[in-house]
Amino acid sequence: MSVGLAAVTAAAVRTESLRRFFDATKAVDGVDLAVEPGEIYGFLGPNGAGKSTLVHVLCTLLLPTSGRAEVAGHDVATEPLEVRLRIGVALQEASLDPAQSGIELLRLQGRLYGLTRAETEQRLRELTQLVDIGPALSHRIGTYSGGMRRRLDLAAALVHNPEVVFLDEPTTGLDPASRVRVWDEVRRLNAEGITIFLTTQYLEEADELAHRVGIINEGHLITEGTPAELKRSLGSDVIIARVDGAERACNTVREVPGVDQVDVHGDELTVRALDGSAVLSPVAIALDACGVHVRDLTLREPTLDDVFLELTGGHIQSEDGHVDPEGDE
């Protein structure tokens, strides 16, 4: 017998057969997930996979086509105001008034959420410690760097002490140093007991921050687990060979003793082996025997991208580590 959402142990975020369609496009197609209170849940997938659409439903910005979703114990479709009072949201498309100062924006947020002046000022003192904003708070937002805007947007999402914070690709477009600073803020927030639902296209971001990861592709949640569990599920090392003539070399490499699997993607061979270090040299010899030009040969441990590749036959990220620009959800 099916158990309804209300009968299940309380979760910070829970969906049941959640769908959101745009005409014939199935952006989110039957997603079931549960995020526990105090958890950092990383939601991973390429552009167009459905990540942002799901977040918009959970934040009450879009209604579900079918299925149900609860956030902080309230239904997003029938109790949207109760949900909004309990969540903080920092979306990709957040718009900040460049003529305002940071402190003006945060005080406005306090008023919008019904905080008294004293409560707002107390909360701002706490936020300056929790989110590294510094003296720039008194400056106009138009003078802020991209990283500074991201941190201010995060602070604005926290003014009313939310139970759950949704961060939709919070570090996209930031330089590495700014990205690390945002990671530090996320960890500090979570240490305060805040549940964080984090969508990202950066594999290392999910690996660094998330207690658990859900991987979505074409609207479907295809796997869940801790980063370590997902990588360990492959059970093998990975050898990456970039060659001219990958298709021609594939069958020869498959015959190398100790090689479990070989996949071809363009000019790249992905070779899986239980003991990668033992088969690295034989793979190199096999490639040489094929007469192909080897541009790069690398042995490494599995990554979340390897998990995605195994499950879908495609990469989350492009070769240079940047996300594939295949359009928005």
C-alpha positions as CSV (number, residue, x, y, z in Angstrom):
1,M,0.0,0.0,0.0
2,S,1.3,3.5,-0.9
3,V,2.4,5.7,2.0
4,G,1.5,9.4,1.7
5,L,3.9,12.2,2.4
6,A,2.1,13.1,5.6
7,A,2.6,9.6,7.0
8,V,6.3,9.6,6.4
9,T,8.9,10.8,8.9
10,A,9.4,14.5,8.5
11,A,12.0,15.6,6.0
12,A,13.3,19.0,5.2
13,V,12.5,18.5,1.5
14,R,10.4,15.6,0.2
15,T,9.0,14.9,-3.3
16,E,6.7,12.1,-4.5
17,S,6.4,11.4,-8.2
18,L,7.0,15.1,-8.9
19,R,6.6,16.2,-12.5
20,R,6.8,19.6,-14.2
21,F,6.2,19.7,-17.9
22,F,6.4,22.6,-20.3
23,D,4.1,21.5,-23.2
24,A,5.9,18.5,-24.6
25,T,9.1,19.1,-22.6
26,K,9.4,16.9,-19.5
27,A,11.7,19.1,-17.4
28,V,11.1,17.1,-14.2
29,D,9.6,13.6,-14.7
30,G,8.7,11.6,-11.7
31,V,11.3,12.6,-9.1
32,D,11.2,11.1,-5.6
33,L,13.7,12.4,-3.1
34,A,14.0,13.1,0.6
35,V,16.5,15.6,2.2
36,E,17.0,15.2,5.9
37,P,17.1,18.2,8.3
38,G,20.7,19.5,8.6
39,E,21.8,17.9,5.4
40,I,23.7,19.4,2.5
41,Y,22.1,17.8,-0.5
42,G,24.0,18.2,-3.8
43,F,21.8,18.1,-6.9
44,L,24.1,17.4,-9.9
45,G,23.5,17.3,-13.6
46,P,24.2,19.0,-16.9
47,N,22.4,22.0,-18.3
48,G,18.9,21.1,-19.3
49,A,18.7,18.2,-16.9
50,G,15.9,19.7,-14.8
51,K,17.8,21.1,-11.8
52,S,16.6,24.6,-11.8
53,T,13.1,23.6,-12.7
54,L,12.9,21.4,-9.7
55,V,14.3,24.2,-7.4
56,H,11.7,26.6,-8.8
57,V,8.9,24.1,-7.9
58,L,10.3,23.6,-4.4
59,C,10.5,27.4,-3.9
60,T,6.9,27.8,-5.0
61,L,7.8,29.8,-8.2
62,L,6.3,27.0,-10.3
63,L,3.4,24.7,-9.7
64,P,3.9,21.0,-10.2
65,T,2.3,19.4,-13.2
66,S,1.6,16.4,-11.0
67,G,2.9,14.7,-7.9
68,R,3.6,16.4,-4.6
69,A,6.4,18.2,-2.8
70,E,6.8,19.4,0.7
71,V,9.4,21.8,2.1
72,A,9.8,22.3,5.9
73,G,6.6,20.2,6.4
74,H,4.4,22.3,4.1
75,D,3.0,21.5,0.6
76,V,4.4,23.8,-2.0
77,A,1.2,23.9,-4.0
78,T,-1.4,24.3,-1.3
79,E,0.7,26.1,1.4
80,P,3.1,28.3,-0.6
81,L,3.1,31.1,2.0
82,E,4.1,28.8,4.8
83,V,6.9,27.4,2.6
84,R,8.2,30.9,1.7
85,L,8.3,31.9,5.3
86,R,10.6,29.0,6.1
87,I,13.0,29.0,3.2
88,G,15.9,31.2,1.9
89,V,16.6,31.3,-1.8
90,A,19.6,32.4,-3.8
91,L,18.8,31.7,-7.5
92,Q,21.0,32.1,-10.6
93,E,18.9,34.9,-11.9
94,A,18.8,37.0,-8.7
95,S,18.6,40.7,-9.4
96,L,20.2,43.2,-7.0
97,D,19.5,46.9,-7.2
98,P,22.9,48.5,-8.1
99,A,21.9,51.8,-6.5
100,Q,21.2,50.2,-3.1
101,S,23.9,49.6,-0.5
102,G,24.2,46.1,0.8
103,I,22.9,47.1,4.3
104,E,19.9,48.8,2.7
105,L,19.0,45.6,0.9
106,L,19.3,43.5,4.0
107,R,17.2,45.9,6.1
108,L,14.5,45.8,3.3
109,Q,14.5,42.0,3.5
110,G,14.0,42.2,7.2
111,R,11.0,44.5,6.8
112,L,9.5,42.3,4.1
113,Y,9.6,39.3,6.4
114,G,8.0,41.2,9.3
115,L,11.0,41.5,11.5
116,T,11.1,44.5,13.9
117,R,13.9,47.0,13.5
118,A,15.7,45.6,16.6
119,E,15.3,42.0,15.3
120,T,16.7,43.1,11.9
121,E,19.7,44.9,13.4
122,Q,20.5,41.9,15.6
123,R,20.2,39.6,12.6
124,L,22.5,41.8,10.5
125,R,25.1,41.6,13.3
126,E,24.9,37.9,13.2
127,L,25.1,37.7,9.4
128,T,28.2,39.9,9.2
129,Q,29.9,37.1,11.2
130,L,28.3,34.2,9.4
131,V,28.7,35.5,5.8
132,D,31.9,37.3,5.0
133,I,30.6,40.7,3.7
134,G,32.9,43.1,5.6
135,P,32.9,46.9,5.2
136,A,31.5,46.6,1.6
137,L,28.0,46.4,3.2
138,S,27.9,50.2,3.3
139,H,28.9,50.5,-0.4
140,R,26.5,50.5,-3.4
141,I,25.9,47.1,-4.9
142,G,26.9,48.4,-8.3
143,T,30.5,48.5,-7.0
144,Y,30.5,44.8,-5.9
145,S,32.4,42.0,-7.6
146,G,30.6,38.9,-8.8
147,G,31.7,37.0,-5.7
148,M,30.6,39.9,-3.4
149,R,27.2,39.9,-5.1
150,R,26.8,36.2,-4.5
151,R,27.6,36.5,-0.8
152,L,25.2,39.4,-0.4
153,D,22.5,37.5,-2.1
154,L,23.2,34.6,0.3
155,A,23.0,37.0,3.3
156,A,19.6,38.3,2.0
157,A,18.3,34.8,1.9
158,L,19.3,34.3,5.5
159,V,17.9,37.4,7.2
160,H,14.7,35.7,8.5
161,N,16.5,32.6,9.9
162,P,15.2,30.0,7.3
163,E,15.0,26.3,8.0
164,V,16.0,25.4,4.4
165,V,18.2,27.3,2.0
166,F,18.1,26.7,-1.8
167,L,21.3,27.6,-3.6
168,D,21.0,27.3,-7.4
169,E,24.5,27.0,-8.9
170,P,25.8,29.6,-6.4
171,T,29.4,29.6,-7.8
172,T,28.8,29.5,-11.6
173,G,30.9,32.1,-13.2
174,L,33.1,32.9,-10.2
175,D,36.8,32.7,-10.1
176,P,38.4,29.8,-8.1
177,A,39.2,32.0,-5.1
178,S,35.6,33.4,-4.9
179,R,34.3,29.9,-5.3
180,V,36.2,28.6,-2.3
181,R,35.0,31.5,-0.2
182,V,31.4,30.6,-1.1
183,W,32.1,27.0,-0.1
184,D,33.3,28.2,3.3
185,E,30.1,30.1,3.8
186,V,28.0,27.1,2.9
187,R,29.9,25.0,5.4
188,R,29.4,27.6,8.1
189,L,25.7,27.9,7.4
190,N,25.3,24.1,7.6
191,A,27.2,24.1,10.9
192,E,24.4,26.4,12.3
193,G,21.9,23.6,11.5
194,I,20.5,24.9,8.2
195,T,19.5,22.4,5.6
196,I,21.0,23.3,2.2
197,F,19.7,22.1,-1.2
198,L,22.6,22.9,-3.6
199,T,22.3,22.6,-7.3
200,T,25.6,22.6,-9.2
201,Q,27.3,21.7,-12.4
202,Y,30.7,21.5,-10.7
203,L,31.8,18.0,-9.8
204,E,34.3,19.2,-7.2
205,E,31.7,21.4,-5.6
206,A,29.4,18.4,-4.9
207,D,32.4,16.3,-3.8
208,E,33.6,19.0,-1.4
209,L,30.3,20.1,0.2
210,A,27.5,17.5,-0.2
211,H,26.7,14.9,2.4
212,R,24.6,13.2,-0.3
213,V,24.4,13.7,-4.0
214,G,21.5,13.1,-6.4
215,I,22.3,13.0,-10.1
216,I,19.5,14.1,-12.5
217,N,19.4,13.6,-16.2
218,E,16.6,14.4,-18.7
219,G,14.2,15.0,-15.8
220,H,14.9,11.7,-14.0
221,L,16.7,11.2,-10.7
222,I,19.1,8.4,-11.9
223,T,21.0,7.8,-8.7
224,E,21.6,9.0,-5.1
225,G,24.3,8.4,-2.5
226,T,27.3,9.9,-0.8
227,P,30.0,11.1,-3.2
228,A,32.3,8.2,-1.9
229,E,29.5,5.6,-2.3
230,L,28.8,6.7,-5.9
231,K,32.4,6.7,-6.9
232,R,33.1,3.4,-5.1
233,S,30.1,1.8,-7.0
234,L,32.2,1.8,-10.2
235,G,34.7,-0.5,-8.5
236,S,37.5,0.3,-10.9
237,D,40.3,2.8,-11.7
238,V,40.0,5.0,-14.8
239,I,42.5,5.5,-17.6
240,I,41.8,8.4,-20.0
241,A,43.5,8.2,-23.3
242,R,43.2,11.1,-25.8
243,V,44.2,9.8,-29.2
244,D,43.8,10.3,-32.9
245,G,41.8,7.3,-34.0
246,A,40.0,6.3,-30.8
247,E,37.5,4.1,-32.6
248,R,40.3,2.2,-34.4
249,A,42.2,1.6,-31.1
250,C,39.1,0.6,-29.0
251,N,38.9,-3.1,-29.8
252,T,42.7,-3.6,-29.4
253,V,42.6,-2.0,-25.9
254,R,39.6,-4.1,-24.9
255,E,41.8,-7.2,-25.4
256,V,44.4,-6.0,-22.9
257,P,44.4,-8.4,-19.8
258,G,42.9,-6.6,-16.8
259,V,40.8,-4.1,-18.8
260,D,37.2,-4.4,-17.8
261,Q,35.5,-1.8,-20.1
262,V,36.4,0.6,-22.8
263,D,34.2,3.5,-24.0
264,V,34.8,5.9,-26.9
265,H,33.7,9.5,-26.8
266,G,35.1,11.5,-29.7
267,D,38.9,11.3,-29.5
268,E,38.8,10.0,-25.9
269,L,39.0,6.4,-24.7
270,T,37.8,5.8,-21.1
271,V,39.3,2.6,-19.9
272,R,38.2,1.0,-16.6
273,A,40.3,-1.6,-14.8
274,L,40.3,-3.0,-11.3
275,D,44.1,-2.3,-11.0
276,G,44.7,0.7,-13.2
277,S,48.4,1.0,-12.4
278,A,49.0,-2.6,-13.5
279,V,47.4,-2.1,-17.0
280,L,48.6,1.4,-17.7
281,S,51.7,0.3,-19.5
282,P,50.0,-2.5,-21.4
283,V,47.3,-0.1,-22.6
284,A,50.1,2.3,-23.8
285,I,51.8,-0.5,-25.7
286,A,48.5,-1.6,-27.3
287,L,47.8,2.0,-28.4
288,D,51.3,2.2,-29.9
289,A,50.7,-1.1,-31.7
290,C,47.5,0.4,-33.3
291,G,49.6,3.1,-34.8
292,V,47.5,5.9,-33.3
293,H,49.0,9.2,-32.0
294,V,48.5,9.4,-28.2
295,R,48.2,13.0,-27.0
296,D,47.5,12.2,-23.4
297,L,47.4,9.1,-21.1
298,T,46.2,9.6,-17.5
299,L,45.4,7.2,-14.7
300,R,43.1,8.5,-11.9
301,E,40.5,7.5,-9.4
302,P,36.8,7.6,-10.4
303,T,35.0,10.9,-10.3
304,L,31.3,11.8,-10.2
305,D,31.5,12.4,-13.9
306,D,32.6,8.8,-14.4
307,V,29.5,7.7,-12.4
308,F,27.4,9.9,-14.7
309,L,29.1,8.6,-17.8
310,E,28.5,5.0,-16.7
311,L,24.8,5.6,-16.1
312,T,24.0,7.8,-19.1
313,G,26.8,7.4,-21.7
314,G,27.6,11.1,-21.6
315,H,29.6,13.6,-19.6
316,I,28.4,16.2,-17.1
317,Q,31.4,18.3,-17.9
318,S,33.4,19.0,-21.0
319,E,37.1,18.0,-21.4
320,D,38.4,21.3,-20.0
321,G,36.3,21.0,-16.8
322,H,33.7,23.5,-17.8
323,V,30.1,22.7,-18.0
324,D,28.6,21.9,-21.4
325,P,26.6,24.9,-22.6
326,E,23.6,23.1,-23.9
327,G,20.9,25.6,-22.8
328,D,18.9,26.3,-19.7
329,E,16.3,24.2,-18.1
